[in-house]
Amino acid sequence: MEAYTLINGVTIPKIGFGTWQIPEGSEAYQSVSYALEVGYTHIDTAQIYGNEVSVGKAIADSNLKRQDIFLTTKIWNDKHSYELAKASMDESLKKLGVDYLDLVLIHWPNPKPLRANEAWKKANAETWRAMEEYYEAGKIRAIGVSNFMQHHLEALFETARIKPMVNQILLAPGCPQDDLVSFCRQHDILPEAYSPLGTGSIFSNETAKEIAANYGKSVAQIALRWSLQKGFLPLPKSVTPKNILSNLAIFDFDLTDEDMARLDRITGGKVQSNPDERDF
Ligand SMILES: NC(=O)c1ccc[n+]([C@@H]2O[C@H](COP(=O)([O-])OP(=O)(O)OC[C@H]3O[C@@H](n4cnc5c(N)ncnc54)[C@H](OP(=O)(O)O)[C@@H]3O)[C@@H](O)[C@H]2O)c1
């Protein structure tokens, strides 16, 4: 698997296997096991997905060594303080059954209860301090954020000793988020593409279907290739073995600049929601 290199020198495989909405138990265990069997070496989970135990079991039972797998989890909204964040990372380590994590993200910048008086700023600073401490102790190999817009990043920069290495945001054809991506690049933050298939919304798009047919590829493959050519790190989710496998076959073709631009502009698919307005 090809890899990007984060600003701290840690390498991160260019595709990750997404696990949102894969229920804890046999479905999570089987899909992650199959993904590891067919070549994924990067798994994206989160405390709020509720599947860390099965993800960890699939990793433990796989033929891969721990150091050959890149494992990400995320701290959820009710754990935004120094002490709670530490307890939360300890819980993730325990549930996943590992003694270090490759990447931990603050899942959401501004949980609803922390919006009054911009309490989220102090909460993120404290959460981040706990993450820096775990990073320096070697319990985490990289730290980052998710769903952070420019102003959330700027607020974090005011107190962070270590800059975030990743921002995981919605990036998909029709949602290239050029300004935010450019801001991330200026600060050496790798953009990870969540919902790279628009949580399925890409499959009904006529332009995407036409481009896929021209290359003899699937719609998923051209969406994921678009992501790679943008320099993003896509995190496709699937529980269907043939999709899990075919989503990896995106390294043997190139989209033209014209097709990249057409995919930038498609409409009607899922786009990044405004984190300042979500009801949680
Ligand atoms: N940080 C955040 O706030 C955040 C938010 C959303 C997502 N994420 C991360 O990003 C990952 C991916 O995003 P997502 O779960 O929204 O969805 P996605 O990967 O954009 O799309 C998944 C959907 O596409 C289908 N699919 C996948 N490959 C396919 C193929 N080759 N052909 C046809 N259908 C295919 C899946 O169905 P099957 O399962 O049946 O294949 C599923 O319905 C998540 O799992 C999670 O890890 C993070």
The ligand as an SDF file (V2000), in Angstrom:
LIG
                    3D

 48 52  0  0  0  0  0  0  0  0999 V2000
  -14.9990   12.0760   11.1720 N   0  0  0  0  0  0  0  0  0  0  0  0
  -16.2760   12.0760   10.8710 C   0  0  0  0  0  0  0  0  0  0  0  0
  -17.0750   12.8710   11.3860 O   0  0  0  0  0  0  0  0  0  0  0  0
  -16.7590   11.0890    9.8610 C   0  0  0  0  0  0  0  0  0  0  0  0
  -18.0400   11.2350    9.3090 C   0  0  0  0  0  0  0  0  0  0  0  0
  -18.4540   10.3080    8.3500 C   0  0  0  0  0  0  0  0  0  0  0  0
  -17.6030    9.2800    7.9680 C   0  0  0  0  0  0  0  0  0  0  0  0
  -16.3610    9.1560    8.5430 N   0  0  0  0  0  0  0  0  0  0  0  0
  -15.4240    8.0560    8.1590 C   0  0  0  0  0  0  0  0  0  0  0  0
  -15.4410    7.9040    6.7350 O   0  0  0  0  0  0  0  0  0  0  0  0
  -15.8510    6.5660    6.4260 C   0  0  0  0  0  0  0  0  0  0  0  0
  -16.5980    6.5010    5.0990 C   0  0  0  0  0  0  0  0  0  0  0  0
  -17.6890    7.3510    5.0630 O   0  0  0  0  0  0  0  0  0  0  0  0
  -19.1950    6.8250    5.0220 P   0  0  0  0  0  0  0  0  0  0  0  0
  -19.3290    5.6940    5.9550 O   0  0  0  0  0  0  0  0  0  0  0  0
  -20.0320    8.0340    5.1900 O   0  0  0  0  0  0  0  0  0  0  0  0
  -19.4550    6.2840    3.5780 O   0  0  0  0  0  0  0  0  0  0  0  0
  -18.7700    6.1470    2.1310 P   0  0  0  0  0  0  0  0  0  0  0  0
  -17.5360    5.3520    2.2340 O   0  0  0  0  0  0  0  0  0  0  0  0
  -18.7370    7.4740    1.4760 O   0  0  0  0  0  0  0  0  0  0  0  0
  -19.9190    5.2760    1.4280 O   0  0  0  0  0  0  0  0  0  0  0  0
  -20.3310    4.0540    1.9810 C   0  0  0  0  0  0  0  0  0  0  0  0
  -21.5230    3.5540    1.1870 C   0  0  0  0  0  0  0  0  0  0  0  0
  -21.1230    3.2160   -0.1370 O   0  0  0  0  0  0  0  0  0  0  0  0
  -21.3700    1.8370   -0.3670 C   0  0  0  0  0  0  0  0  0  0  0  0
  -20.2420    1.3240   -1.1520 N   0  0  0  0  0  0  0  0  0  0  0  0
  -18.9430    1.2610   -0.7660 C   0  0  0  0  0  0  0  0  0  0  0  0
  -18.1860    0.7970   -1.7700 N   0  0  0  0  0  0  0  0  0  0  0  0
  -19.0260    0.5440   -2.8120 C   0  0  0  0  0  0  0  0  0  0  0  0
  -18.8400    0.0520   -4.1240 C   0  0  0  0  0  0  0  0  0  0  0  0
  -17.6200   -0.2560   -4.5780 N   0  0  0  0  0  0  0  0  0  0  0  0
  -19.9370   -0.0830   -4.9220 N   0  0  0  0  0  0  0  0  0  0  0  0
  -21.1680    0.2450   -4.4700 C   0  0  0  0  0  0  0  0  0  0  0  0
  -21.4090    0.7170   -3.2280 N   0  0  0  0  0  0  0  0  0  0  0  0
  -20.3280    0.8730   -2.4070 C   0  0  0  0  0  0  0  0  0  0  0  0
  -21.4900    1.1950    0.9760 C   0  0  0  0  0  0  0  0  0  0  0  0
  -22.3420    0.0750    0.9090 O   0  0  0  0  0  0  0  0  0  0  0  0
  -21.8020   -1.3970    1.2880 P   0  0  0  0  0  0  0  0  0  0  0  0
  -21.3710   -1.3260    2.7110 O   0  0  0  0  0  0  0  0  0  0  0  0
  -22.9890   -2.2640    1.0670 O   0  0  0  0  0  0  0  0  0  0  0  0
  -20.6840   -1.7070    0.3310 O   0  0  0  0  0  0  0  0  0  0  0  0
  -22.1390    2.3070    1.7810 C   0  0  0  0  0  0  0  0  0  0  0  0
  -23.5220    2.3530    1.5490 O   0  0  0  0  0  0  0  0  0  0  0  0
  -16.7060    6.1960    7.6420 C   0  0  0  0  0  0  0  0  0  0  0  0
  -16.9650    4.8130    7.6770 O   0  0  0  0  0  0  0  0  0  0  0  0
  -15.8670    6.7240    8.7520 C   0  0  0  0  0  0  0  0  0  0  0  0
  -14.7700    5.8760    9.0030 O   0  0  0  0  0  0  0  0  0  0  0  0
  -15.9340   10.0510    9.4710 C   0  0  0  0  0  0  0  0  0  0  0  0
  1  2  1  0
  2  3  2  0
  2  4  1  0
  4  5  1  0
  4 48  2  0
  5  6  2  0
  6  7  1  0
  7  8  2  0
  8  9  1  0
  8 48  1  0
  9 10  1  0
  9 46  1  0
 10 11  1  0
 11 12  1  0
 11 44  1  0
 12 13  1  0
 13 14  1  0
 14 15  2  0
 14 16  1  0
 14 17  1  0
 17 18  1  0
 18 19  2  0
 18 20  1  0
 18 21  1  0
 21 22  1  0
 22 23  1  0
 23 24  1  0
 23 42  1  0
 24 25  1  0
 25 26  1  0
 25 36  1  0
 26 27  1  0
 26 35  1  0
 27 28  2  0
 28 29  1  0
 29 30  1  0
 29 35  2  0
 30 31  1  0
 30 32  2  0
 32 33  1  0
 33 34  2  0
 34 35  1  0
 36 37  1  0
 36 42  1  0
 37 38  1  0
 38 39  2  0
 38 40  1  0
 38 41  1  0
 42 43  1  0
 44 45  1  0
 44 46  1  0
 46 47  1  0
M  CHG  2   8   1  16  -1
M  END
$$$$
